[in-house]
Amino acid sequence: MDSVRRNASKQGRDETRSTTYGVDRTARRDNSGLQDSGDKRNRKHGVTRLVPGDEESEVLLGQLFEDFLLSGNVDGSLEKLSQSGAFDRGGETNVFARKSKSIVDTLAKHWTTTRGAEIVAMTVISSQLVEKQQKHEKFLHFLALSKCHEELCSRQRESLQIILENGEKLAAMIQLRELQNFINQSRSARFGSSSTGTEDQVSCALWDLIQFVGERARQNTVLLMDRDNAEVFYSKVSEIEEVFHCLSRQLEYIIRDEEPLGVQVQRACELSNACVTILRTALDYKNEHQMWYPPLEGLIPWHSRPLVCDGLWCIASFMRRLLTEGSRIDISAKSDIYMHLEVLTEVLLEAYAGSTTAKLEREEENKGFLDEYWTRRDTIFDCLYQQAKEFMEADFQGVTERTDEDIFRNRCSNLLSIAKRHAGYKIMWRICYDLNDTGLLRNLMHEGVGPQGGFSYFVFQQFYDMKQFSKLLRLGEEFQDELLMFLSRHSDLLWLHKVFLHQFSSASDTLHALALAQGEESMTTADERTVSESEDVQPTFADRKRFLNLSKIAYVADKDADSKSKVKRIEADLKLLKLQEEITKAIPSKDGTRNRLFRPEELIEVCLSIQGRWTAVKAFEVFAWTSCSFRENHRSLLEECWRNAADQDDWDRLHQAATSEGWSDKETLQNLRNTALFQASKTCYGPNRVNNTFDGDFAQVLPLRRESPEKNVTTSSVEDVLMNHKDFAEAGKLMLTAIMLVCVEEEGITAEDEFSSPME
C-alpha cells in the first residue's frame, strides 16, 4: 500500500512529491525500526480495554456531556459521576482524561472523494480541527459548571493537566496546519505550476515530517492502516509530541547530506519554525487558560519531557553544524539560520527548564539531566555568540553611521535576554567583557539571581581567576553581602573587604588566621589549586609578619573591642614566627618546607633533634610564647626539654671541679649561670621571663621544686625530672641550685643565705 494517496490535483502533487527525499515507500521501511523504540503507549493507539466500572463511568460522562451540549444543563452531574467512581482513577486512565482524548483524536469519516489529497491540503482538516477545539472548550465549560473541574483539581491533578494539555496540543496542531498552508501557498506563488523540477528541490520539509509521523501512527494501529498519513497525523492530536521523536530519529532522511547546502538551510529553518510554532502555541494556550490549571508542582509538562527536548536538540544541533561548518554558505543564509536557531534555542531551554523544575519539586535525582541541560545551553550559546561576532565584522564594513560596538550590542540583545533567563553566566560575562560595559555588568549582577550564587558570584570568580583584585574589591561597594560570601573562601582578600565594611575586629581575626594558616588552609581552598601552584599558595614569612602586624592594627582600630589580650596574642605569634626563622636556619632547607609554618610542638621537636645548648634553650622560648593550655597539653614534651637541657652540661665534671677546687659560693653561682639549666629556668621562671605578662605561669603546669617531698608523686616538678638524671646522685645540689638561682635573684636574697644547703 502506498504511503500517500496521490491524486491529479496540483496541490496533491505539491504535498506528495517527496519521493526524492525518501518519504514515500522508504518511509515505511525506515520507520520499521522505530516501532520497537517508541513509547509503549504508541503500540496501543487502538481501543483500550476498560474495566466494567470505568465503562459505566465513561458512558455516563458521555451522556451527561451530550445533555449539556443540547440543553446546557449540568444538574446532578457531579454527584452521579462521583457515585460511578469517575474520580477514582488517575492519569490517562481517568474517564475525564479519556473523554478529552477522544474529542481531540476523533477521526473523520473516511474520505471517498477522488480529490482526497487536495482536501487534505486545504479545508477539511482545518475545519475539523476548529470543530474539535470548539467541542473541547465546551467540555472544559461542562467541567467547570458541573464542579467536576474543582473535584479533579483536588483529587486528580495529573488527569486535569492531561485534559488541558490536550487543549494545548489541539491549538498547536491548528497553528501547524496554518503554517503548512502558508508554506504551500508561498511555494506555489514563487514557482507556479509548471516548475516541477524546481519544486522538487524545495519540497516542503514539514510535509515530509508529517508523512513520517503519520506513517508511524498507521503502522502501530490496525484501524488506521487504510487512512492517509496526513489524515492520521492531523487526527492524532494527543500524539503531537511524536513530531519531536521523529526529528530525533529521522532527521537524516528529511534533510539529506547530498542535498545542496541552500536546500538544507531552507528545510532546517522550516522544521525549526514548525517546532517553535507547536511549543509557543501550546504555551500561549496555557497562559490564556492559566486559571483552569491545577497546581503543577511535580508535574512535568508534555513539552518539557525528554522526548521533546531530544527532538529540539537534534534540529538545533544540525543548524549549529550548518553555522560552524558550512563555510560555503553565504552570509544571508547564515543570518537566516542564526535567527531561527536563536528562537529555537529559547524554546529548547524553556523545555529543559520546565523539566528541571518538576524534577526538583519531585525530589528526583536530576544531576545527569542538569549537566545535559547546561552543556547543551553553553554549546548553543557559544555558537550563537561566535556567529554574532562574525556578523558584526561583516555588517561593519562600509557602515559609518554606527560603530561596531553598536552593531555587536544589537546582535547580542536577544541572546543576552535568553541567557539571563537560563543562567547562561558564561555568555553574559563574555558579552559584557567584550563590550567593556561595566554598567551592563552591574545591572546583570543585580538581576542575575540563580544557582551557584547567581551571576554576581560568577563575575567575582572571573575577576579572581584573572587576578584583577582591585576590580573585584570595587564591586564590594555595590554587592557587599554577595562579595562577603564569595570571599569566605578567599581569606587573602576577605580582610580587605571587611575593612571596607568597617568590620575591624572580624578583619583582624581573618588576618590572624591567615598568618597562621597551614599548607592547604592558606589563602585559597584546596579544590581551586593545581599541583604547580602548591608552593606559591603558601605565604612567606614576610607575608605572615605583614598579616600579623595588620591584624594588630585592625584590632586597635576597633574601638569597641577589648583589644589588649588580642594584641598580646598577636605579639606572641610574631615572636614564635621569629623563633622559627632563627631555629630553621640551623637545619637544611627544603624547597617544599621553606615557607611552611611549623606548629609550636613541631618547632620544639626540631630543637630537641638538634644537639646543642642554644637550641635546647630556644625550645623553652617556644613554650614561653605559647599558652598555658598548650603547656598543659604538652607537659611530657616540656619535661623532655628539661631532660635535654640537663644533658647539655657535664654535671659530674662540674661537681668534681667544685669539690677539688673548693669553689666558694660566689664561684659556684658564677659557673652555674653558664649552664643550660640556668638559662632555661631564667627563660621560664626568672624575673624577666618572656611570658611574664602573657597567659599564665610555668609554675601552674610544672613548678621548679616539689611541693610535698614526702608524698610519692612522680613527675610533678622540674626537680622530679632532674632526680632521674644519671648525675643527680652526685651533682643534684648543683643542678637544683642552677634552676633556683633565678628565684634568688628575683627575691633579692644573698647567695650565702640561700644556698647553704640546697638539698634540704
DANOR-V401022 format. One record per backbone hydrogen bond with DSSP energy under -0.5 kcal/mol. NH is the residue of the N-H (numbers start at 1). CO is the residue of the C=O. E is the energy in kcal/mol with one decimal. If there is no record, write none. Layout:
BEGIN
NH:CO:E, NH:CO:E
END
This chain:
BEGIN
6:4:-1.2, 13:9:-1.8, 14:10:-2.4, 15:11:-2.2, 16:12:-1.6, 17:13:-1.5, 18:16:-2.4, 21:18:-1.5, 22:19:-1.8, 23:18:-1.4, 28:24:-0.7, 29:25:-1.0, 30:26:-3.2, 31:27:-2.1, 32:28:-1.0, 32:29:-0.6, 33:30:-0.6, 34:31:-1.5, 35:31:-0.8, 35:32:-0.6, 37:34:-1.0, 38:34:-1.2, 42:39:-1.4, 43:40:-1.6, 44:41:-1.6, 45:42:-0.5, 54:51:-0.5, 55:51:-2.2, 56:52:-2.1, 57:53:-2.0, 58:54:-2.8, 59:55:-2.5, 60:56:-2.5, 61:57:-2.7, 62:58:-2.2, 63:59:-2.2, 64:60:-2.7, 65:61:-2.5, 66:62:-2.2, 67:63:-2.4, 68:64:-2.0, 69:65:-2.3, 70:66:-1.7, 71:67:-3.2, 72:67:-0.6, 72:68:-1.7, 73:67:-0.6, 77:74:-2.1, 80:76:-2.2, 81:77:-2.6, 82:78:-2.4, 83:79:-2.4, 84:80:-1.4, 85:82:-1.3, 86:81:-2.4, 88:85:-1.4, 89:85:-0.6, 93:90:-1.0, 94:91:-1.0, 95:86:-0.5, 98:94:-2.4, 99:95:-2.2, 100:96:-2.3, 101:97:-2.3, 102:98:-2.4, 103:99:-1.8, 104:100:-2.1, 105:101:-2.0, 106:103:-0.8, 112:110:-0.6, 116:113:-0.7, 119:115:-1.9, 120:116:-2.5, 121:117:-2.0, 122:118:-1.2, 122:119:-0.5, 124:119:-0.7, 125:119:-0.7, 126:122:-0.5, 127:123:-2.7, 128:124:-2.4, 129:125:-2.5, 130:126:-1.9, 131:127:-2.2, 132:128:-2.4, 133:129:-2.2, 134:130:-2.3, 135:131:-2.3, 136:132:-2.6, 137:133:-2.2, 138:134:-1.8, 139:135:-1.9, 140:136:-2.0, 141:137:-2.0, 142:138:-2.3, 143:139:-2.2, 144:140:-2.1, 145:141:-2.9, 146:142:-2.2, 147:144:-1.1, 148:143:-0.8, 149:143:-2.6, 151:147:-1.7, 152:148:-2.8, 153:149:-2.4, 154:150:-1.5, 155:151:-2.2, 156:152:-2.1, 160:156:-2.0, 161:157:-2.5, 162:158:-2.2, 163:159:-2.1, 164:160:-2.2, 165:161:-2.6, 166:162:-1.9, 167:163:-1.2, 168:164:-1.8, 169:165:-2.8, 170:166:-2.2, 171:167:-2.3, 172:168:-2.4, 173:169:-2.6, 174:170:-2.0, 175:171:-1.9, 176:172:-2.3, 177:173:-2.3, 178:174:-2.0, 179:175:-2.3, 180:176:-2.4, 181:177:-2.3, 182:178:-2.3, 183:179:-2.5, 184:180:-2.5, 185:181:-2.6, 186:182:-2.6, 187:183:-2.4, 188:184:-2.4, 189:185:-2.5, 190:186:-1.8, 191:187:-2.5, 192:188:-2.2, 195:191:-0.5, 196:194:-1.8, 199:195:-2.2, 200:196:-1.8, 201:197:-1.1, 202:198:-1.2, 203:200:-1.1, 208:204:-1.7, 209:205:-2.3, 210:206:-2.5, 211:207:-2.0, 212:208:-2.0, 213:209:-2.4, 214:210:-2.9, 215:211:-2.4, 216:212:-2.1, 217:213:-2.1, 218:214:-2.2, 219:215:-2.3, 220:216:-1.3, 221:217:-0.7, 221:218:-0.8, 224:221:-1.4, 225:222:-1.6, 227:224:-2.0, 229:3:-0.9, 232:228:-2.6, 233:229:-2.7, 234:230:-2.5, 235:231:-1.2, 236:232:-2.5, 237:104:-0.7, 237:235:-2.2, 239:236:-1.2, 240:237:-1.6, 242:239:-2.2, 243:240:-1.9, 244:241:-1.1, 245:241:-1.4, 246:242:-2.5, 247:243:-1.8, 248:244:-1.9, 249:245:-1.1, 250:246:-3.5, 251:247:-0.9, 253:250:-1.5, 254:250:-1.2, 255:251:-2.9, 256:254:-0.5, 259:256:-1.4, 264:260:-2.3, 265:261:-2.6, 266:262:-2.1, 267:263:-2.6, 268:264:-2.5, 269:265:-2.4, 270:266:-1.8, 271:267:-2.2, 272:268:-2.5, 273:269:-2.4, 274:270:-1.8, 275:271:-2.3, 276:272:-2.5, 277:273:-2.4, 278:274:-2.3, 279:275:-2.3, 280:276:-2.7, 281:277:-1.9, 282:278:-1.9, 283:279:-2.2, 284:280:-2.4, 285:281:-2.4, 286:282:-2.1, 287:283:-2.4, 288:284:-2.3, 289:285:-1.9, 290:287:-1.0, 292:289:-1.9, 293:289:-0.7, 293:290:-1.0, 299:296:-2.4, 300:298:-0.5, 301:299:-0.6, 304:301:-1.9, 305:302:-1.1, 308:305:-0.9, 309:305:-2.3, 310:306:-2.9, 311:307:-1.6, 312:308:-2.5, 313:309:-2.4, 314:310:-2.1, 315:311:-1.7, 316:312:-2.4, 317:313:-3.1, 318:314:-1.8, 319:315:-2.2, 320:316:-2.3, 321:317:-2.0, 322:318:-1.9, 323:319:-1.9, 324:320:-2.5, 325:321:-2.7, 326:321:-0.5, 326:322:-1.2, 327:325:-2.0, 329:326:-1.6, 334:330:-2.2, 335:331:-2.2, 336:332:-1.8, 337:333:-2.4, 338:334:-3.0, 339:335:-2.3, 340:336:-2.1, 341:337:-3.1, 342:338:-2.5, 343:339:-1.7, 344:340:-2.6, 345:341:-2.7, 346:342:-1.5, 347:343:-1.7, 348:344:-2.8, 349:345:-2.7, 350:346:-1.8, 351:347:-1.9, 352:348:-2.1, 353:349:-2.6, 354:350:-2.2, 355:351:-1.8, 356:352:-2.6, 357:353:-2.5, 358:354:-1.9, 359:355:-2.3, 360:356:-2.2, 361:357:-2.2, 362:358:-1.9, 363:360:-0.9, 364:359:-2.5, 370:366:-2.8, 371:367:-2.7, 372:368:-2.0, 373:369:-2.6, 374:370:-2.9, 375:371:-2.6, 376:372:-2.5, 377:373:-2.3, 378:374:-2.6, 379:375:-2.2, 380:376:-2.2, 381:377:-2.5, 382:378:-2.5, 383:379:-1.8, 384:380:-2.8, 385:381:-2.7, 386:382:-2.4, 387:383:-2.2, 388:384:-2.3, 389:385:-1.9, 390:386:-1.7, 391:387:-2.5, 392:388:-2.0, 393:389:-1.8, 394:390:-1.9, 395:391:-3.4, 396:392:-2.0, 397:393:-0.7, 397:394:-0.5, 399:396:-1.9, 407:403:-2.0, 408:404:-2.6, 409:405:-2.8, 410:406:-2.2, 411:407:-2.2, 412:408:-1.9, 413:409:-0.7, 413:410:-0.7, 416:412:-2.9, 417:413:-1.9, 418:414:-2.2, 419:415:-2.5, 420:416:-2.1, 421:417:-1.2, 422:418:-1.0, 423:420:-0.8, 424:419:-2.9, 425:423:-2.0, 428:424:-2.1, 429:425:-2.6, 430:426:-2.1, 431:427:-2.2, 432:428:-2.1, 433:429:-2.8, 434:430:-2.7, 435:431:-2.0, 436:432:-0.9, 437:432:-2.0, 438:436:-0.8, 441:437:-1.9, 442:438:-2.5, 443:439:-2.1, 444:440:-2.5, 445:441:-2.0, 446:442:-2.0, 447:443:-1.8, 448:444:-2.5, 449:447:-2.4, 450:448:-0.5, 454:451:-1.4, 455:448:-2.6, 457:453:-0.8, 458:454:-1.4, 459:455:-2.4, 460:456:-2.5, 461:457:-2.1, 462:458:-1.9, 463:459:-2.3, 464:460:-2.4, 465:461:-2.8, 466:462:-2.0, 467:464:-1.3, 468:463:-2.5, 469:467:-1.2, 472:468:-1.8, 473:469:-2.8, 474:470:-1.8, 475:471:-1.1, 475:472:-0.6, 476:473:-1.2, 477:474:-1.4, 478:475:-1.1, 479:475:-2.5, 483:479:-2.4, 484:480:-2.1, 485:481:-2.0, 486:482:-2.1, 487:483:-3.0, 488:484:-0.6, 488:485:-0.7, 489:486:-1.4, 490:487:-1.7, 491:523:-0.7, 492:523:-0.6, 493:490:-2.0, 494:490:-1.5, 495:491:-1.0, 496:493:-0.5, 497:493:-1.5, 498:494:-2.2, 499:495:-2.2, 500:496:-2.0, 501:497:-1.7, 502:499:-1.6, 503:498:-3.0, 504:502:-1.2, 507:503:-2.5, 508:504:-2.6, 509:505:-2.1, 510:506:-2.2, 511:507:-2.4, 512:508:-2.8, 513:509:-2.6, 514:510:-2.3, 515:511:-2.4, 516:512:-1.3, 517:514:-0.9, 521:518:-3.5, 522:519:-1.7, 524:522:-3.0, 528:525:-1.6, 529:526:-1.5, 533:530:-1.2, 534:531:-1.7, 537:533:-1.9, 538:535:-1.0, 544:540:-2.4, 545:541:-2.5, 546:542:-2.2, 547:543:-2.8, 548:544:-2.4, 549:545:-2.6, 550:546:-2.5, 551:547:-2.3, 552:548:-2.1, 553:549:-2.1, 554:550:-2.5, 555:551:-2.0, 556:552:-2.1, 557:553:-2.1, 558:554:-1.1, 559:557:-1.4, 561:558:-1.3, 563:561:-1.4, 566:562:-0.5, 567:563:-2.9, 568:564:-1.9, 569:565:-1.9, 570:566:-2.2, 571:567:-2.6, 572:568:-2.2, 573:569:-2.1, 574:570:-2.0, 575:571:-1.9, 576:572:-2.3, 577:573:-2.2, 578:574:-2.2, 579:575:-2.5, 580:576:-2.2, 581:577:-1.9, 582:578:-2.1, 583:579:-3.2, 584:580:-2.9, 585:581:-0.6, 586:583:-1.9, 587:584:-1.2, 593:590:-1.3, 594:590:-0.8, 594:591:-0.6, 596:593:-0.5, 598:596:-0.6, 602:599:-0.5, 603:599:-2.3, 604:600:-2.2, 605:601:-2.0, 606:602:-2.0, 607:603:-1.9, 608:604:-2.2, 609:605:-1.8, 610:606:-1.1, 611:609:-0.7, 612:610:-0.7, 616:612:-1.7, 617:613:-1.9, 618:614:-2.1, 619:615:-1.6, 620:616:-0.6, 620:617:-0.8, 621:617:-1.2, 622:618:-2.1, 623:619:-1.9, 624:620:-2.3, 625:621:-1.5, 626:623:-1.3, 631:627:-2.2, 632:628:-2.2, 633:629:-2.4, 634:630:-1.4, 635:632:-1.0, 638:634:-1.9, 639:635:-2.4, 640:636:-1.9, 641:637:-1.7, 642:638:-1.6, 643:639:-2.1, 644:640:-2.3, 645:641:-2.4, 646:642:-2.2, 647:643:-1.4, 648:645:-1.2, 649:646:-1.0, 651:649:-1.3, 654:650:-2.1, 655:651:-2.5, 656:652:-2.2, 657:653:-2.6, 658:654:-2.5, 659:655:-1.9, 660:656:-3.1, 661:657:-2.6, 662:658:-0.6, 663:658:-1.6, 668:664:-2.7, 669:665:-2.5, 670:666:-2.2, 671:667:-2.2, 672:668:-2.1, 673:669:-1.6, 674:671:-1.0, 675:672:-1.9, 679:675:-1.8, 680:676:-2.5, 681:677:-2.5, 682:678:-2.8, 683:679:-2.0, 684:680:-1.9, 685:681:-3.5, 686:681:-0.9, 686:682:-0.8, 689:686:-1.6, 690:683:-1.1, 692:689:-1.5, 694:691:-1.4, 698:684:-0.5, 700:697:-1.1, 701:698:-1.6, 702:698:-3.2, 703:716:-0.6, 711:708:-1.5, 713:711:-1.9, 718:703:-2.8, 719:704:-1.8, 721:717:-1.6, 722:718:-2.5, 723:719:-1.9, 724:720:-0.5, 724:721:-1.1, 725:722:-2.2, 728:725:-1.4, 730:727:-0.6, 731:727:-3.3, 732:728:-1.6, 735:731:-2.2, 736:732:-2.5, 737:733:-2.1, 738:734:-2.1, 739:735:-1.6, 740:736:-2.0, 741:737:-1.3, 743:740:-0.7, 744:740:-1.6, 745:741:-2.2, 746:742:-1.8, 747:743:-2.1, 748:744:-1.1, 749:744:-1.7, 754:750:-2.0, 755:751:-2.6, 756:753:-0.5, 760:757:-1.7
END
